[in-house]
């Protein structure tokens, strides 16, 4: 698996030659069953496409610095590789990056990433103040004749699998439930 920085991506694009990428974006702070389903969609979409993840070294979803990721950064990279990802782009959350509108972000990854397929979870949002939702993402890629798959939430019981739920289960001593939600990554 190849790891490149956001800056290298901006400067050089992806090292794909004539191939296309199959891409997704996320923090993946706990590579749970929902994330595994998303990654599986990226990896399996087209065997001739290179599976790519854009992720972040740190979790930007919370201002709570005491909250720990379920899986550490290196552990996440190993899981991505095990699940079939071939390239990981690591973006640091600079102030400029945080303030980027979602459509501008999509324009950049389209231009530099040679995208043939894009996948997102059904609750995914990106951009400054999370201004771009899955409907906008599908519309954006459709306007460029690129399929965008929206992966439905994976359920455990009557509730969706999420990193927040896993943290809560661990805090309350429900390790069996946490392990079920983590699936193969437990």
PyMOL commands that set and color helices and strands:
alter all, ss='L'
color gray80, all
select helices_A, chain A and resi 6-12+33-44+73-82+95-98+102-113+128-130+134-142+163-171+175-185
alter helices_A, ss='H'
color red, helices_A
select strands_A, chain A and resi 2-5+21-25+50-56+87-91+115-121+125-126+132-133+147-151+155-156+159-160
alter strands_A, ss='S'
color yellow, strands_A
deselect
rebuild
show_as cartoon
